[in-house]
């Protein structure tokens, strides 16, 4: 009788929480994604040409971004010429980022398809992943280049104001060279 009660207790423990339930994975639920490697938010961000943190080395080192400069145009007291130049830089960056974002999403979709259909090989894997990496590098350059161009348009005073307004209070003042 003791063995039966012990086995019953053991069985209840296993079923209730001891290990018969599915293990939780940080990837649980992702198997239903259209593109397994990208969330819907990431796909939307790539297609919209959003920064996604690609320009942080510039943004946090005194190179403002055109999108945020335009958002602060009145506070920065942009001249008409500064606004026009900033709009041009932003438009060119956004157009390039959207083009590259579409290509990245397409390549990620293709990579997912190759795995899903069992058509992946060592050669195709290397090729597709290299294409994605190259495109992400180009996308990052597009965002960083726009920040680099902004310092030729804004004064040191405007850049300092931008940084304070964006909350970068700990950033030391470093005027940009020619």
Backbone as CSV, one residue per row, in Angstrom:
resi,resn,N_x,N_y,N_z,CA_x,CA_y,CA_z,C_x,C_y,C_z
1,UNK,0.819,-1.188,0.000,0.000,0.000,0.000,0.866,1.257,0.000
2,UNK,1.926,1.181,0.792,2.834,2.315,0.863,3.436,2.626,-0.499
3,UNK,3.786,1.593,-1.263,4.349,1.784,-2.601,3.328,2.429,-3.533
4,UNK,2.091,2.011,-3.443,1.044,2.565,-4.304,0.844,4.038,-3.992
5,UNK,0.775,4.399,-2.721,0.610,5.800,-2.322,1.827,6.607,-2.766
6,UNK,2.986,6.071,-2.607,4.203,6.759,-3.030,4.218,6.995,-4.536
7,UNK,3.815,5.976,-5.296,3.779,6.131,-6.751,2.701,7.130,-7.159
8,UNK,1.581,7.133,-6.448,0.513,8.082,-6.747,0.989,9.513,-6.480
9,UNK,1.661,9.720,-5.365,2.200,11.044,-5.052,3.231,11.456,-6.105
10,UNK,4.089,10.542,-6.499,5.109,10.810,-7.525,4.458,11.197,-8.855
11,UNK,3.428,10.481,-9.239,2.722,10.756,-10.492,2.062,12.127,-10.449
12,UNK,1.395,12.453,-9.353,0.754,13.766,-9.205,1.809,14.865,-9.283
13,UNK,2.934,14.681,-8.641,4.007,15.685,-8.674,4.516,15.895,-10.103
14,UNK,4.730,14.798,-10.840,5.203,14.913,-12.213,4.215,15.660,-13.091
15,UNK,2.945,15.306,-12.984,1.930,15.935,-13.827,1.726,17.390,-13.443
16,UNK,1.715,17.686,-12.157,1.427,19.053,-11.689,2.563,20.024,-11.925
17,UNK,3.775,19.586,-11.944,4.826,20.581,-12.116,6.209,20.007,-12.143
18,UNK,6.321,18.753,-12.176,7.632,18.167,-12.078,8.326,17.878,-13.377
19,UNK,7.708,18.059,-14.527,8.478,17.828,-15.721,7.742,17.255,-16.908
20,UNK,6.477,16.893,-16.790,5.780,16.367,-17.947,5.231,17.469,-18.847
21,UNK,5.210,18.710,-18.330,4.730,19.809,-19.174,5.839,20.264,-20.109
22,UNK,5.459,20.988,-21.125,6.436,21.445,-22.127,7.446,22.393,-21.511
23,UNK,8.679,22.232,-21.932,9.727,23.151,-21.498,9.514,24.498,-22.188
24,UNK,9.779,25.567,-21.483,9.635,26.896,-22.076,10.956,27.308,-22.707
25,UNK,10.851,27.809,-23.910,12.008,28.259,-24.669,11.856,29.745,-24.929
26,UNK,12.969,30.484,-24.980,12.853,31.897,-25.332,12.319,32.088,-26.748
27,UNK,12.294,31.025,-27.541,11.814,31.100,-28.914,10.374,30.617,-29.067
28,UNK,9.749,30.204,-27.944,8.399,29.679,-28.001,7.458,30.714,-28.621
29,UNK,6.673,30.305,-29.587,5.741,31.188,-30.269,6.298,31.785,-31.548
30,UNK,7.613,31.772,-31.705,8.224,32.352,-32.905,8.055,31.462,-34.129
31,UNK,7.705,30.198,-33.908,7.573,29.286,-35.038,6.419,29.685,-35.963
32,UNK,5.533,30.536,-35.488,4.419,30.997,-36.302,4.715,32.262,-37.099
33,UNK,5.887,32.828,-36.898,6.235,34.045,-37.632,6.362,33.760,-39.125
34,UNK,6.031,34.766,-39.936,6.217,34.627,-41.380,7.705,34.440,-41.694
35,UNK,8.546,35.277,-41.089,10.000,35.172,-41.222,10.517,34.892,-39.818
36,UNK,11.010,33.714,-39.603,11.335,33.275,-38.241,12.347,34.176,-37.529
37,UNK,13.295,34.740,-38.265,14.358,35.536,-37.650,13.949,36.971,-37.362
38,UNK,12.766,37.396,-37.832,12.353,38.794,-37.660,10.949,38.869,-37.069
39,UNK,10.791,39.709,-36.060,9.455,39.964,-35.529,8.704,40.870,-36.499
40,UNK,7.408,40.960,-36.333,6.610,41.856,-37.176,7.087,43.300,-37.009
41,UNK,7.472,43.680,-35.786,7.982,45.035,-35.552,9.294,45.271,-36.289
42,UNK,10.167,44.275,-36.307,11.431,44.421,-37.028,11.192,44.548,-38.527
43,UNK,10.293,43.746,-39.068,9.972,43.839,-40.497,9.458,45.240,-40.798
44,UNK,8.525,45.727,-39.981,7.960,47.062,-40.196,9.042,48.132,-40.120
45,UNK,9.965,48.001,-39.169,11.040,48.991,-39.015,11.971,48.985,-40.232
46,UNK,12.329,47.801,-40.716,13.168,47.728,-41.924,12.461,48.366,-43.110
47,UNK,11.196,48.041,-43.298,10.453,48.554,-44.455,10.231,50.060,-44.367
48,UNK,10.141,50.595,-43.153,9.950,52.035,-42.968,11.255,52.810,-43.048
49,UNK,12.389,52.098,-42.986,13.685,52.775,-43.028,14.091,53.340,-41.681
50,UNK,13.528,52.803,-40.606,13.843,53.307,-39.264,15.293,53.025,-38.882
51,UNK,15.790,53.803,-37.920,17.185,53.705,-37.509,17.552,52.434,-36.777
52,UNK,16.674,51.926,-35.938,16.872,50.672,-35.212,18.197,50.621,-34.443
53,UNK,18.714,51.774,-34.035,19.956,51.808,-33.270,21.219,51.733,-34.110
54,UNK,21.086,51.686,-35.434,22.261,51.574,-36.297,23.198,52.774,-36.178
55,UNK,22.676,53.936,-35.822,23.499,55.149,-35.805,23.901,55.581,-34.392
56,UNK,23.778,54.704,-33.417,24.124,55.090,-32.042,25.549,55.623,-31.881
57,UNK,26.548,55.064,-32.561,27.885,55.644,-32.392,27.935,57.117,-32.789
58,UNK,27.155,57.504,-33.766,27.101,58.910,-34.177,26.223,59.708,-33.214
59,UNK,25.006,59.245,-33.012,24.030,59.960,-32.185,24.579,60.291,-30.799
60,UNK,25.294,59.354,-30.205,25.771,59.545,-28.835,27.176,60.142,-28.760
61,UNK,27.711,60.533,-29.906,29.020,61.169,-29.948,28.981,62.475,-30.746
62,UNK,27.891,63.222,-30.557,27.795,64.596,-31.066,27.511,64.723,-32.555
63,UNK,26.865,63.725,-33.143,26.479,63.778,-34.552,24.964,63.576,-34.623
64,UNK,24.204,64.644,-34.579,22.740,64.534,-34.558,22.180,63.873,-35.814
65,UNK,21.007,63.271,-35.637,20.320,62.640,-36.761,19.333,63.589,-37.411
66,UNK,19.180,63.512,-38.723,18.304,64.443,-39.433,16.842,64.352,-39.017
67,UNK,16.355,63.176,-38.734,14.946,63.031,-38.332,14.670,63.825,-37.058
68,UNK,15.535,63.672,-36.084,15.335,64.348,-34.805,15.634,65.841,-34.909
69,UNK,16.545,66.211,-35.777,16.800,67.635,-36.016,15.534,68.280,-36.582
70,UNK,14.887,67.613,-37.512,13.648,68.153,-38.078,12.546,68.235,-37.022
71,UNK,12.507,67.266,-36.130,11.524,67.305,-35.046,11.756,68.500,-34.125
72,UNK,13.015,68.913,-34.003,13.394,70.028,-33.126,13.695,71.305,-33.910
73,UNK,13.230,71.388,-35.137,13.581,72.506,-36.018,13.314,73.862,-35.377
74,UNK,12.163,74.037,-34.767,11.822,75.333,-34.161,12.739,75.634,-32.977
75,UNK,12.928,74.650,-32.119,13.769,74.853,-30.934,15.228,75.119,-31.314
76,UNK,15.681,74.476,-32.385,17.056,74.678,-32.850,17.201,75.959,-33.669
77,UNK,16.081,76.585,-33.962,16.052,77.810,-34.771,16.792,77.593,-36.093
78,UNK,16.404,76.510,-36.782,17.016,76.227,-38.073,16.691,77.344,-39.061
79,UNK,17.677,77.709,-39.835,17.429,78.652,-40.921,16.695,77.900,-42.037
80,UNK,16.155,78.619,-42.984,15.480,77.978,-44.114,16.448,77.066,-44.862
81,UNK,17.698,77.534,-45.015,18.694,76.736,-45.708,19.031,75.461,-44.913
82,UNK,19.195,75.589,-43.605,19.475,74.421,-42.766,18.325,73.414,-42.836
83,UNK,17.108,73.914,-42.780,15.945,73.020,-42.852,15.922,72.291,-44.195
84,UNK,16.137,73.012,-45.289,16.117,72.410,-46.628,17.212,71.342,-46.759
85,UNK,18.407,71.645,-46.279,19.505,70.683,-46.344,19.198,69.449,-45.485
86,UNK,18.643,69.680,-44.300,18.309,68.571,-43.396,17.218,67.699,-44.002
87,UNK,16.211,68.323,-44.592,15.145,67.554,-45.240,15.700,66.705,-46.378
88,UNK,16.633,67.261,-47.144,17.254,66.514,-48.245,18.042,65.318,-47.709
89,UNK,18.840,65.551,-46.671,19.626,64.466,-46.071,18.682,63.385,-45.542
90,UNK,17.641,63.799,-44.848,16.700,62.823,-44.291,16.013,62.031,-45.395
91,UNK,15.537,62.708,-46.410,14.835,62.053,-47.512,15.745,61.023,-48.204
92,UNK,16.980,61.422,-48.488,17.915,60.500,-49.148,18.232,59.299,-48.252
93,UNK,18.435,59.571,-46.951,18.727,58.487,-46.016,17.538,57.544,-45.910
94,UNK,16.341,58.095,-45.760,15.134,57.276,-45.624,14.904,56.433,-46.878
95,UNK,15.050,57.044,-48.050,14.841,56.299,-49.299,15.827,55.140,-49.419
96,UNK,17.084,55.409,-49.124,18.111,54.361,-49.178,17.838,53.290,-48.121
97,UNK,17.478,53.716,-46.920,17.202,52.767,-45.832,15.988,51.898,-46.163
98,UNK,14.966,52.468,-46.763,13.794,51.675,-47.139,14.144,50.665,-48.233
99,UNK,14.917,51.093,-49.207,15.331,50.180,-50.280,16.123,49.010,-49.695
100,UNK,17.099,49.337,-48.848,17.916,48.292,-48.231,17.082,47.434,-47.281
101,UNK,16.175,48.050,-46.554,15.302,47.309,-45.648,14.456,46.283,-46.392
102,UNK,13.911,46.673,-47.546,13.132,45.727,-48.356,14.014,44.548,-48.783
103,UNK,15.239,44.855,-49.183,16.147,43.784,-49.609,16.494,42.854,-48.450
104,UNK,16.719,43.416,-47.268,17.027,42.593,-46.086,15.855,41.677,-45.773
105,UNK,14.648,42.234,-45.753,13.462,41.426,-45.464,13.306,40.326,-46.517
106,UNK,13.502,40.657,-47.775,13.409,39.641,-48.841,14.438,38.535,-48.647
107,UNK,15.672,38.905,-48.320,16.729,37.894,-48.128,16.443,37.039,-46.894
108,UNK,15.942,37.660,-45.831,15.589,36.884,-44.622,14.436,35.923,-44.935
109,UNK,13.483,36.383,-45.723,12.358,35.528,-46.134,12.888,34.340,-46.943
110,UNK,13.831,34.606,-47.834,14.427,33.545,-48.647,15.193,32.549,-47.773
111,UNK,15.955,33.047,-46.813,16.696,32.164,-45.903,15.730,31.259,-45.144
112,UNK,14.656,31.856,-44.651,13.646,31.088,-43.932,13.045,30.012,-44.844
113,UNK,12.726,30.392,-46.082,12.137,29.454,-47.043,13.093,28.295,-47.336
114,UNK,14.380,28.612,-47.522,15.361,27.561,-47.806,15.405,26.521,-46.686
115,UNK,15.341,26.986,-45.446,15.321,26.043,-44.323,13.995,25.297,-44.271
116,UNK,12.882,26.021,-44.425,11.551,25.412,-44.313,11.340,24.326,-45.359
117,UNK,11.877,24.533,-46.560,11.687,23.574,-47.648,12.816,22.550,-47.747
118,UNK,13.762,22.625,-46.813,14.862,21.669,-46.813,15.811,21.833,-47.985
119,UNK,15.869,23.018,-48.560,16.716,23.269,-49.726,18.045,23.926,-49.371
120,UNK,18.311,24.146,-48.110,19.519,24.845,-47.676,20.735,23.926,-47.837
121,UNK,21.826,24.492,-48.223,23.096,23.763,-48.296,24.155,24.656,-47.655
122,UNK,25.313,24.125,-47.444,26.398,24.933,-46.889,26.720,26.123,-47.769
123,UNK,26.700,25.895,-49.075,27.014,26.963,-50.022,25.931,28.043,-50.038
124,UNK,24.674,27.614,-50.121,23.597,28.611,-50.155,23.494,29.346,-48.821
125,UNK,23.741,28.641,-47.726,23.719,29.275,-46.409,24.741,30.406,-46.348
126,UNK,25.965,30.107,-46.734,27.025,31.110,-46.707,26.689,32.286,-47.603
127,UNK,26.181,32.013,-48.776,25.859,33.063,-49.735,24.740,33.974,-49.232
128,UNK,23.636,33.404,-48.768,22.488,34.203,-48.329,22.830,35.009,-47.080
129,UNK,23.511,34.388,-46.134,23.867,35.105,-44.909,24.856,36.229,-45.212
130,UNK,25.782,36.004,-46.123,26.721,37.068,-46.517,25.978,38.230,-47.167
131,UNK,24.991,37.936,-48.008,24.185,38.995,-48.622,23.459,39.816,-47.556
132,UNK,22.859,39.139,-46.589,22.151,39.834,-45.509,23.116,40.710,-44.723
133,UNK,24.278,40.169,-44.399,25.272,40.930,-43.636,25.734,42.165,-44.420
134,UNK,25.973,41.997,-45.701,26.385,43.136,-46.532,25.297,44.209,-46.561
135,UNK,24.054,43.792,-46.732,22.943,44.754,-46.766,22.792,45.487,-45.434
136,UNK,22.935,44.759,-44.335,22.852,45.410,-43.016,23.997,46.397,-42.834
137,UNK,25.166,46.071,-43.351,26.285,47.002,-43.302,26.006,48.252,-44.115
138,UNK,25.449,48.076,-45.310,25.086,49.227,-46.142,24.018,50.077,-45.465
139,UNK,23.068,49.423,-44.814,22.010,50.147,-44.112,22.591,50.977,-42.972
140,UNK,23.498,50.387,-42.252,24.132,51.122,-41.146,24.920,52.315,-41.673
141,UNK,25.643,52.131,-42.754,26.390,53.233,-43.361,25.439,54.352,-43.777
142,UNK,24.299,54.008,-44.359,23.334,55.025,-44.788,22.880,55.883,-43.607
143,UNK,22.591,55.246,-42.482,22.162,55.994,-41.294,23.319,56.817,-40.715
144,UNK,24.488,56.211,-40.609,25.635,56.930,-40.043,26.067,58.091,-40.933
145,UNK,26.015,57.905,-42.242,26.396,58.966,-43.174,25.496,60.189,-42.972
146,UNK,24.209,59.970,-42.781,23.281,61.088,-42.576,23.662,61.876,-41.327
147,UNK,24.051,61.189,-40.263,24.501,61.873,-39.044,25.779,62.656,-39.311
148,UNK,26.679,62.052,-40.040,27.938,62.710,-40.381,27.691,63.994,-41.171
149,UNK,26.756,63.950,-42.090,26.437,65.131,-42.902,25.804,66.241,-42.063
150,UNK,25.090,65.881,-41.009,24.389,66.885,-40.203,25.347,67.856,-39.518
151,UNK,26.538,67.409,-39.139,27.449,68.314,-38.432,28.023,69.386,-39.350
152,UNK,27.882,69.216,-40.641,28.330,70.264,-41.565,27.265,71.352,-41.719
153,UNK,26.082,71.094,-41.212,24.951,72.009,-41.357,24.663,72.778,-40.070
154,UNK,24.829,72.109,-38.945,24.477,72.705,-37.650,25.678,73.380,-37.005
155,UNK,25.403,74.390,-36.211,26.466,75.041,-35.434,26.746,74.204,-34.184
156,UNK,27.893,74.440,-33.562,28.216,73.748,-32.308,27.152,74.049,-31.247
157,UNK,26.648,75.276,-31.232,25.603,75.655,-30.279,24.330,74.826,-30.521
158,UNK,23.941,74.655,-31.777,22.755,73.862,-32.099,22.946,72.390,-31.716
159,UNK,24.144,71.886,-31.945,24.425,70.494,-31.580,24.348,70.322,-30.069
160,UNK,24.916,71.252,-29.315,24.856,71.182,-27.855,23.402,71.248,-27.373
161,UNK,22.607,72.131,-27.974,21.195,72.226,-27.610,20.479,70.907,-27.920
162,UNK,20.722,70.365,-29.093,20.148,69.091,-29.520,20.439,68.010,-28.472
163,UNK,21.695,67.919,-28.066,22.092,66.883,-27.108,21.405,67.073,-25.760
164,UNK,21.334,68.307,-25.302,20.641,68.559,-24.030,19.169,68.192,-24.149
165,UNK,18.537,68.596,-25.249,17.122,68.316,-25.449,16.860,66.807,-25.561
166,UNK,17.774,66.067,-26.122,17.632,64.616,-26.268,18.004,63.872,-24.982
167,UNK,18.502,64.621,-23.984,18.800,64.006,-22.693,20.206,63.475,-22.540
168,UNK,21.123,63.922,-23.388,22.502,63.449,-23.310,23.321,64.399,-22.440
169,UNK,22.886,64.600,-21.213,23.510,65.578,-20.315,24.945,65.233,-19.956
170,UNK,25.263,63.953,-19.927,26.615,63.557,-19.547,27.613,63.662,-20.671
171,UNK,27.158,64.056,-21.857,28.061,64.107,-23.002,28.961,65.329,-22.923
172,UNK,30.279,65.121,-22.967,31.184,66.268,-22.954,31.087,67.036,-24.270
173,UNK,31.410,68.326,-24.208,31.369,69.140,-25.425,32.620,68.881,-26.253
174,UNK,32.408,68.477,-27.478,33.498,68.254,-28.429,33.097,68.892,-29.752
175,UNK,33.592,70.105,-30.029,33.253,70.693,-31.316,33.813,69.838,-32.452
176,UNK,33.130,69.876,-33.564,33.543,69.093,-34.734,34.555,69.874,-35.536
177,UNK,35.442,69.139,-36.132,36.454,69.753,-36.988,35.860,70.135,-38.330
178,UNK,36.702,70.602,-39.210,36.240,71.057,-40.525,35.623,69.956,-41.356
